[in-house]
Amino acid sequence: MSGTIINLIIQLIAGAIGGNVVGAAAKNVNLGTTGNTIAGAVGGVAGGSLLTSLIPMLQGATGGMDLGALAGQVVGGGVSGAIVSAIVGMVMNNMKSA
């Protein structure tokens, strides 16, 4: 598999986990399991890709996966997935109450 596809899969999974963690931790931004997963996954891919373009070292070594690059993809995807999920949760819940 290509390194880019592996990075996207890692970002997708980490973002989904980050979105669900934020949803479980803060009930006022919870979108439900499906909503948190989708928002987190989209945020994980978007944020992780942005982070990879800003910090080229996170793309990994040419010959294989670098452990530091893998950790960077997990953290970048998870954090950005959590942030996007929280923002979408705030917007959606404010729209329901208005």
MMTF fields as JSON, N, C-alpha, C and O atoms, coordinates in Angstrom:
{
  "mmtfVersion": "1.0.0",
  "mmtfProducer": "UNKNOWN",
  "numBonds": 391,
  "numAtoms": 392,
  "numGroups": 98,
  "numChains": 1,
  "numModels": 1,
  "chainsPerModel": [1],
  "groupsPerChain": [98],
  "chainIdList": ["A"],
  "bondAtomList": [4, 2, 8, 6, 12, 10, 16, 14, 20, 18, 24, 22, 28, 26, 32, 30, 36, 34, 40, 38, 44, 42, 48, 46, 52, 50, 56, 54, 60, 58, 64, 62, 68, 66, 72, 70, 76, 74, 80, 78, 84, 82, 88, 86, 92, 90, 96, 94, 100, 98, 104, 102, 108, 106, 112, 110, 116, 114, 120, 118, 124, 122, 128, 126, 132, 130, 136, 134, 140, 138, 144, 142, 148, 146, 152, 150, 156, 154, 160, 158, 164, 162, 168, 166, 172, 170, 176, 174, 180, 178, 184, 182, 188, 186, 192, 190, 196, 194, 200, 198, 204, 202, 208, 206, 212, 210, 216, 214, 220, 218, 224, 222, 228, 226, 232, 230, 236, 234, 240, 238, 244, 242, 248, 246, 252, 250, 256, 254, 260, 258, 264, 262, 268, 266, 272, 270, 276, 274, 280, 278, 284, 282, 288, 286, 292, 290, 296, 294, 300, 298, 304, 302, 308, 306, 312, 310, 316, 314, 320, 318, 324, 322, 328, 326, 332, 330, 336, 334, 340, 338, 344, 342, 348, 346, 352, 350, 356, 354, 360, 358, 364, 362, 368, 366, 372, 370, 376, 374, 380, 378, 384, 382, 388, 386],
  "bondOrderList": [1, 1, 1, 1, 1, 1, 1, 1, 1, 1, 1, 1, 1, 1, 1, 1, 1, 1, 1, 1, 1, 1, 1, 1, 1, 1, 1, 1, 1, 1, 1, 1, 1, 1, 1, 1, 1, 1, 1, 1, 1, 1, 1, 1, 1, 1, 1, 1, 1, 1, 1, 1, 1, 1, 1, 1, 1, 1, 1, 1, 1, 1, 1, 1, 1, 1, 1, 1, 1, 1, 1, 1, 1, 1, 1, 1, 1, 1, 1, 1, 1, 1, 1, 1, 1, 1, 1, 1, 1, 1, 1, 1, 1, 1, 1, 1, 1],
  "groupList": [{"groupName": "MET", "atomNameList": ["N", "CA", "C", "O"], "elementList": ["N", "C", "C", "O"], "formalChargeList": [0, 0, 0, 0], "bondAtomList": [1, 0, 2, 1, 3, 2], "bondOrderList": [1, 1, 2], "singleLetterCode": "M", "chemCompType": "L-PEPTIDE LINKING"}, {"groupName": "SER", "atomNameList": ["N", "CA", "C", "O"], "elementList": ["N", "C", "C", "O"], "formalChargeList": [0, 0, 0, 0], "bondAtomList": [1, 0, 2, 1, 3, 2], "bondOrderList": [1, 1, 2], "singleLetterCode": "S", "chemCompType": "L-PEPTIDE LINKING"}, {"groupName": "GLY", "atomNameList": ["N", "CA", "C", "O"], "elementList": ["N", "C", "C", "O"], "formalChargeList": [0, 0, 0, 0], "bondAtomList": [1, 0, 2, 1, 3, 2], "bondOrderList": [1, 1, 2], "singleLetterCode": "G", "chemCompType": "PEPTIDE LINKING"}, {"groupName": "THR", "atomNameList": ["N", "CA", "C", "O"], "elementList": ["N", "C", "C", "O"], "formalChargeList": [0, 0, 0, 0], "bondAtomList": [1, 0, 2, 1, 3, 2], "bondOrderList": [1, 1, 2], "singleLetterCode": "T", "chemCompType": "L-PEPTIDE LINKING"}, {"groupName": "ILE", "atomNameList": ["N", "CA", "C", "O"], "elementList": ["N", "C", "C", "O"], "formalChargeList": [0, 0, 0, 0], "bondAtomList": [1, 0, 2, 1, 3, 2], "bondOrderList": [1, 1, 2], "singleLetterCode": "I", "chemCompType": "L-PEPTIDE LINKING"}, {"groupName": "ASN", "atomNameList": ["N", "CA", "C", "O"], "elementList": ["N", "C", "C", "O"], "formalChargeList": [0, 0, 0, 0], "bondAtomList": [1, 0, 2, 1, 3, 2], "bondOrderList": [1, 1, 2], "singleLetterCode": "N", "chemCompType": "L-PEPTIDE LINKING"}, {"groupName": "LEU", "atomNameList": ["N", "CA", "C", "O"], "elementList": ["N", "C", "C", "O"], "formalChargeList": [0, 0, 0, 0], "bondAtomList": [1, 0, 2, 1, 3, 2], "bondOrderList": [1, 1, 2], "singleLetterCode": "L", "chemCompType": "L-PEPTIDE LINKING"}, {"groupName": "GLN", "atomNameList": ["N", "CA", "C", "O"], "elementList": ["N", "C", "C", "O"], "formalChargeList": [0, 0, 0, 0], "bondAtomList": [1, 0, 2, 1, 3, 2], "bondOrderList": [1, 1, 2], "singleLetterCode": "Q", "chemCompType": "L-PEPTIDE LINKING"}, {"groupName": "ALA", "atomNameList": ["N", "CA", "C", "O"], "elementList": ["N", "C", "C", "O"], "formalChargeList": [0, 0, 0, 0], "bondAtomList": [1, 0, 2, 1, 3, 2], "bondOrderList": [1, 1, 2], "singleLetterCode": "A", "chemCompType": "L-PEPTIDE LINKING"}, {"groupName": "VAL", "atomNameList": ["N", "CA", "C", "O"], "elementList": ["N", "C", "C", "O"], "formalChargeList": [0, 0, 0, 0], "bondAtomList": [1, 0, 2, 1, 3, 2], "bondOrderList": [1, 1, 2], "singleLetterCode": "V", "chemCompType": "L-PEPTIDE LINKING"}, {"groupName": "LYS", "atomNameList": ["N", "CA", "C", "O"], "elementList": ["N", "C", "C", "O"], "formalChargeList": [0, 0, 0, 0], "bondAtomList": [1, 0, 2, 1, 3, 2], "bondOrderList": [1, 1, 2], "singleLetterCode": "K", "chemCompType": "L-PEPTIDE LINKING"}, {"groupName": "PRO", "atomNameList": ["N", "CA", "C", "O"], "elementList": ["N", "C", "C", "O"], "formalChargeList": [0, 0, 0, 0], "bondAtomList": [1, 0, 2, 1, 3, 2], "bondOrderList": [1, 1, 2], "singleLetterCode": "P", "chemCompType": "L-PEPTIDE LINKING"}, {"groupName": "ASP", "atomNameList": ["N", "CA", "C", "O"], "elementList": ["N", "C", "C", "O"], "formalChargeList": [0, 0, 0, 0], "bondAtomList": [1, 0, 2, 1, 3, 2], "bondOrderList": [1, 1, 2], "singleLetterCode": "D", "chemCompType": "L-PEPTIDE LINKING"}],
  "groupTypeList": [0, 1, 2, 3, 4, 4, 5, 6, 4, 4, 7, 6, 4, 8, 2, 8, 4, 2, 2, 5, 9, 9, 2, 8, 8, 8, 10, 5, 9, 5, 6, 2, 3, 3, 2, 5, 3, 4, 8, 2, 8, 9, 2, 2, 9, 8, 2, 2, 1, 6, 6, 3, 1, 6, 4, 11, 0, 6, 7, 2, 8, 3, 2, 2, 0, 12, 6, 2, 8, 6, 8, 2, 7, 9, 9, 2, 2, 2, 9, 1, 2, 8, 4, 9, 1, 8, 4, 9, 2, 0, 9, 0, 5, 5, 0, 10, 1, 8],
  "groupIdList": [1, 2, 3, 4, 5, 6, 7, 8, 9, 10, 11, 12, 13, 14, 15, 16, 17, 18, 19, 20, 21, 22, 23, 24, 25, 26, 27, 28, 29, 30, 31, 32, 33, 34, 35, 36, 37, 38, 39, 40, 41, 42, 43, 44, 45, 46, 47, 48, 49, 50, 51, 52, 53, 54, 55, 56, 57, 58, 59, 60, 61, 62, 63, 64, 65, 66, 67, 68, 69, 70, 71, 72, 73, 74, 75, 76, 77, 78, 79, 80, 81, 82, 83, 84, 85, 86, 87, 88, 89, 90, 91, 92, 93, 94, 95, 96, 97, 98],
  "secStructList": [7, 7, 2, 2, 2, 2, 2, 2, 2, 2, 2, 2, 2, 2, 2, 2, 2, 2, 2, 2, 2, 2, 2, 2, 2, 7, 4, 4, 4, 7, 7, 2, 2, 2, 2, 2, 2, 2, 2, 2, 2, 2, 2, 2, 2, 2, 2, 2, 2, 2, 2, 2, 2, 2, 7, 4, 4, 4, 4, 7, 7, 1, 1, 1, 7, 7, 2, 2, 2, 2, 2, 2, 2, 2, 2, 2, 2, 2, 2, 2, 2, 2, 2, 2, 2, 2, 2, 2, 2, 2, 2, 2, 2, 2, 2, 2, 2, 7],
  "xCoordList": [0.841, 0.0, 0.879, 1.996, 0.346, 1.063, 1.113, 0.214, 2.17, 2.298, 1.203, 0.786, 0.731, -0.34, -1.639, -2.353, -1.949, -3.18, -3.095, -4.077, -1.932, -1.751, -1.941, -2.596, -1.365, -1.539, -3.012, -3.478, -3.747, -5.173, -5.979, -6.884, -5.653, -6.359, -6.084, -6.996, -4.827, -4.466, -5.19, -5.728, -5.208, -5.882, -7.379, -7.993, -7.969, -9.398, -9.767, -10.717, -9.02, -9.3, -9.036, -9.846, -7.912, -7.582, -8.605, -8.985, -9.05, -10.058, -11.38, -12.03, -11.784, -13.025, -12.945, -13.906, -11.809, -11.631, -11.638, -12.273, -10.941, -10.927, -12.314, -12.667, -13.106, -14.468, -15.335, -16.127, -15.196, -15.985, -15.529, -16.342, -14.235, -13.738, -14.307, -14.742, -14.302, -14.856, -16.355, -16.865, -17.059, -18.499, -18.826, -19.815, -17.994, -18.226, -17.832, -18.444, -16.818, -16.335, -17.211, -17.419, -17.714, -18.51, -19.9, -20.078, -20.853, -22.206, -22.891, -23.8, -22.478, -23.129, -22.696, -23.305, -21.666, -21.255, -21.416, -20.931, -22.085, -22.249, -23.231, -24.329, -22.838, -23.684, -24.223, -24.874, -23.967, -24.278, -23.071, -22.171, -23.058, -21.896, -21.632, -20.493, -22.671, -22.486, -22.037, -21.112, -22.663, -22.296, -20.887, -20.138, -20.521, -19.16, -18.126, -17.06, -18.451, -17.523, -17.323, -16.193, -18.417, -18.314, -17.596, -16.677, -18.002, -17.358, -15.891, -15.042, -15.59, -14.205, -13.355, -12.202, -13.916, -13.162, -12.855, -11.736, -13.848, -13.627, -12.591, -11.691, -12.723, -11.753, -10.374, -9.378, -10.298, -9.004, -8.266, -7.062, -8.993, -8.359, -7.963, -6.858, -8.851, -8.547, -7.379, -6.427, -7.452, -6.391, -5.084, -4.016, -5.156, -3.944, -3.252, -2.024, -4.037, -3.46, -2.837, -1.765, -3.504, -2.948, -1.642, -0.664, -1.637, -0.438, 0.702, 1.856, 0.389, 1.408, 1.993, 3.191, 1.151, 1.682, 2.521, 3.443, 2.207, 2.989, 4.29, 5.297, 4.26, 5.442, 5.746, 5.239, 6.554, 6.805, 7.434, 7.351, 8.054, 8.644, 7.588, 7.914, 6.329, 5.28, 4.843, 4.041, 5.366, 5.008, 5.651, 5.206, 6.67, 7.317, 8.49, 8.694, 9.244, 10.411, 9.961, 8.887, 10.767, 10.417, 10.356, 9.476, 11.252, 11.318, 10.36, 10.151, 9.777, 8.881, 8.255, 8.439, 7.512, 6.84, 7.784, 8.388, 7.9, 8.712, 7.822, 6.681, 8.311, 7.505, 7.111, 5.992, 8.023, 7.709, 6.639, 5.757, 6.709, 5.7, 4.347, 3.315, 4.353, 3.109, 2.477, 1.27, 3.275, 2.757, 2.227, 1.204, 2.911, 2.456, 1.119, 0.268, 0.925, -0.346, -1.478, -2.585, -1.203, -2.215, -2.612, -3.798, -1.625, -1.913, -2.596, -3.582, -2.083, -2.68, -4.106, -4.982, -4.349, -5.703, -6.647, -7.797, -6.174, -7.018, -7.405, -8.563, -6.439, -6.714, -7.619, -8.582, -7.307, -8.153, -9.544, -10.52, -9.653, -10.969, -11.781, -12.99, -11.115, -11.793, -12.251, -13.357, -11.406, -11.754, -12.932, -13.869, -12.891, -13.988, -15.28, -16.346, -15.201, -16.396, -16.995, -18.216, -16.156, -16.65, -17.3, -18.34, -16.696, -17.263, -18.602, -19.572, -18.663, -19.928, -20.983, -22.15, -20.586, -21.534, -22.085, -23.279, -21.232, -21.707, -22.68, -23.723, -22.341, -23.21, -24.548, -25.6, -24.516, -25.757, -26.639, -27.853, -26.046, -26.838, -27.374, -28.46, -26.632, -27.15, -28.273, -29.188, -28.227, -29.305, -30.58, -31.684, -30.431, -31.595, -32.28, -33.507, -31.497, -32.077, -32.641, -33.452, -32.221, -32.696, -34.026, -34.55],
  "yCoordList": [-1.193, 0.0, 1.247, 1.254, 2.268, 3.531, 4.182, 3.997, 4.938, 5.625, 6.639, 6.863, 7.257, 8.249, 7.6, 8.152, 6.438, 5.739, 5.286, 5.368, 4.812, 4.399, 5.595, 5.482, 6.749, 7.953, 8.337, 8.695, 8.266, 8.616, 7.666, 8.096, 6.382, 5.409, 5.678, 5.633, 5.957, 6.263, 7.517, 7.542, 8.563, 9.815, 9.602, 10.164, 8.793, 8.505, 7.818, 8.218, 6.795, 6.042, 6.905, 6.928, 7.604, 8.446, 9.571, 9.903, 10.157, 11.209, 10.695, 11.368, 9.504, 8.915, 8.652, 8.887, 8.169, 7.938, 9.259, 9.365, 10.271, 11.589, 12.201, 12.8, 12.057, 12.578, 11.908, 12.573, 10.6, 9.88, 10.18, 10.198, 10.415, 10.775, 12.123, 12.282, 13.093, 14.413, 14.31, 14.937, 13.524, 13.358, 12.724, 13.083, 11.782, 11.133, 12.047, 11.996, 12.875, 13.729, 14.966, 15.398, 15.526, 16.756, 16.485, 16.456, 16.292, 15.931, 17.05, 16.776, 18.302, 19.398, 19.485, 20.232, 18.748, 18.718, 17.323, 17.067, 16.432, 15.059, 14.996, 15.547, 14.33, 14.15, 12.729, 12.387, 11.916, 10.496, 9.777, 10.412, 8.474, 7.709, 7.893, 8.113, 7.805, 7.933, 9.334, 9.489, 10.342, 11.722, 12.056, 12.701, 11.617, 11.854, 11.153, 11.704, 9.932, 9.172, 9.84, 9.969, 10.264, 10.89, 12.229, 12.491, 13.075, 14.387, 14.239, 14.966, 13.311, 13.08, 12.536, 12.937, 11.623, 11.047, 12.105, 12.175, 12.923, 13.993, 14.986, 15.403, 15.357, 16.27, 15.67, 16.37, 14.377, 13.707, 13.698, 13.95, 13.405, 13.397, 14.814, 15.029, 15.775, 17.159, 17.724, 18.258, 17.606, 18.143, 17.401, 18.014, 16.08, 15.295, 15.594, 15.653, 15.781, 16.127, 17.514, 17.733, 18.441, 19.79, 19.756, 20.404, 19.005, 18.893, 18.24, 18.649, 17.233, 16.565, 17.506, 17.456, 18.371, 19.304, 20.401, 20.93, 20.744, 21.754, 21.197, 21.901, 19.929, 19.273, 18.03, 16.951, 18.153, 17.03, 15.803, 14.705, 15.965, 14.808, 13.787, 12.617, 14.204, 13.284, 12.334, 11.431, 12.529, 11.638, 10.276, 9.319, 10.162, 8.88, 8.668, 9.417, 7.655, 7.323, 6.687, 6.089, 6.815, 6.291, 4.765, 4.183, 4.124, 2.671, 1.979, 0.774, 2.657, 2.021, 3.047, 4.251, 2.565, 3.466, 3.834, 2.966, 5.094, 5.622, 5.724, 6.174, 5.321, 5.337, 6.756, 6.983, 7.712, 9.106, 9.657, 10.398, 9.301, 9.741, 9.124, 9.786, 7.864, 7.189, 7.864, 8.105, 8.169, 8.858, 10.239, 10.668, 10.935, 12.247, 12.178, 13.046, 11.153, 10.979, 10.674, 11.191, 9.843, 9.496, 10.714, 10.975, 11.451, 12.631, 13.717, 14.306, 13.983, 15.005, 14.675, 15.537, 13.434, 13.015, 13.012, 13.437, 12.537, 12.478, 13.838, 14.074, 14.731, 16.071, 16.854, 17.485, 16.81, 17.558, 16.945, 17.671, 15.63, 14.995, 15.413, 15.627, 15.526, 15.965, 17.415, 17.758, 18.255, 19.673, 19.856, 20.591, 19.188, 19.324, 18.758, 19.344, 17.639, 17.053, 17.979, 18.105, 18.624, 19.559, 20.781, 21.249, 21.294, 22.466, 22.115, 22.86, 20.984, 20.567, 20.309, 20.653, 19.71, 19.456, 20.733, 20.817, 21.74, 23.022, 23.681, 24.188, 23.676, 24.305, 23.583, 24.222, 22.27, 21.492, 21.645, 21.815, 21.585, 21.704, 23.116, 23.285, 24.14, 25.503, 25.727, 26.503, 25.062, 25.171, 24.492, 24.957, 23.402, 22.71, 23.54, 23.544, 24.247, 24.992, 26.348, 26.941, 26.835, 28.146, 28.07, 29.092],
  "zCoordList": [0.0, 0.0, 0.0, 0.518, -0.584, -0.647, 0.735, 1.555, 0.975, 2.261, 2.488, 3.624, 1.416, 1.538, 1.986, 2.823, 1.44, 1.829, 3.282, 4.02, 3.687, 5.085, 6.014, 7.051, 5.64, 6.446, 6.556, 7.638, 5.45, 5.47, 6.348, 7.063, 6.295, 7.14, 8.609, 9.435, 8.937, 10.329, 10.804, 11.911, 9.97, 10.326, 10.489, 11.396, 9.616, 9.678, 10.987, 11.659, 11.34, 12.567, 13.807, 14.733, 13.821, 14.974, 15.132, 16.255, 14.033, 14.099, 14.636, 15.437, 14.201, 14.695, 16.201, 16.935, 16.642, 18.08, 18.835, 19.884, 18.315, 18.957, 19.041, 20.057, 17.983, 17.993, 19.037, 19.704, 19.189, 20.187, 21.609, 22.533, 21.786, 23.12, 23.552, 24.692, 22.637, 22.967, 23.234, 24.162, 22.426, 22.635, 23.979, 24.618, 24.405, 25.702, 26.863, 27.93, 26.656, 27.738, 27.941, 29.075, 26.874, 26.967, 26.386, 25.168, 27.245, 26.799, 26.017, 25.232, 26.211, 25.499, 24.039, 23.273, 23.627, 22.226, 21.621, 20.519, 22.324, 21.869, 20.706, 20.785, 19.638, 18.458, 18.356, 17.369, 19.34, 19.244, 18.648, 18.098, 18.758, 18.309, 16.816, 16.406, 16.016, 14.563, 14.186, 13.39, 14.734, 14.432, 14.872, 14.138, 16.07, 16.559, 15.678, 15.402, 15.239, 14.41, 13.057, 12.587, 12.43, 11.103, 11.192, 10.416, 12.126, 12.263, 12.641, 12.126, 13.531, 13.928, 12.795, 12.631, 12.01, 10.894, 9.835, 9.326, 9.508, 8.526, 9.057, 8.328, 10.32, 10.92, 11.02, 10.841, 11.304, 11.394, 10.073, 10.022, 8.998, 7.676, 7.269, 6.772, 7.476, 7.076, 7.884, 7.314, 9.182, 10.035, 9.888, 9.884, 9.767, 9.596, 8.272, 8.207, 7.222, 5.92, 5.955, 5.392, 6.612, 6.748, 7.539, 7.167, 8.615, 9.438, 8.662, 8.794, 7.859, 7.052, 6.012, 5.731, 5.435, 4.444, 5.099, 4.478, 6.346, 7.052, 7.614, 7.689, 8.007, 8.582, 7.745, 8.052, 6.704, 5.79, 6.453, 5.904, 7.612, 8.301, 8.7, 8.901, 8.819, 9.235, 8.129, 8.368, 6.915, 5.817, 5.962, 5.329, 6.765, 6.992, 6.064, 5.109, 6.352, 5.541, 4.229, 4.159, 3.214, 1.898, 1.911, 1.278, 2.603, 2.594, 3.542, 3.399, 4.484, 5.435, 6.348, 6.168, 7.333, 8.263, 9.395, 10.024, 9.641, 10.728, 11.958, 11.849, 13.117, 14.333, 14.729, 15.189, 14.554, 14.858, 13.929, 14.365, 12.65, 11.686, 12.009, 11.899, 12.406, 12.785, 13.995, 14.01, 14.998, 16.186, 15.83, 16.364, 14.935, 14.491, 13.78, 13.972, 12.959, 12.26, 13.242, 13.095, 14.232, 15.23, 16.052, 16.254, 16.522, 17.343, 16.513, 16.957, 15.318, 14.458, 14.084, 14.148, 13.694, 13.338, 14.522, 14.404, 15.66, 16.854, 17.384, 17.726, 17.451, 17.977, 17.034, 17.47, 15.738, 14.806, 14.702, 14.512, 14.823, 14.848, 16.064, 15.972, 17.193, 18.409, 18.288, 18.706, 17.722, 17.58, 16.639, 16.951, 15.48, 14.514, 15.086, 14.9, 15.772, 16.372, 17.426, 17.514, 18.221, 19.236, 18.588, 19.051, 17.529, 16.849, 16.217, 16.363, 15.515, 14.894, 15.964, 15.776, 17.077, 18.175, 18.761, 19.046, 18.949, 19.48, 18.518, 18.932, 17.233, 16.24, 16.166, 16.18, 16.088, 15.968, 17.206, 17.086, 18.376, 19.606, 19.807, 20.362, 19.365, 19.432, 18.444, 18.72, 17.29, 16.32, 16.823, 16.539, 17.564, 18.121, 19.183, 19.271, 19.997, 21.112, 20.67, 21.381, 19.511, 19.046, 18.348, 17.904]
}
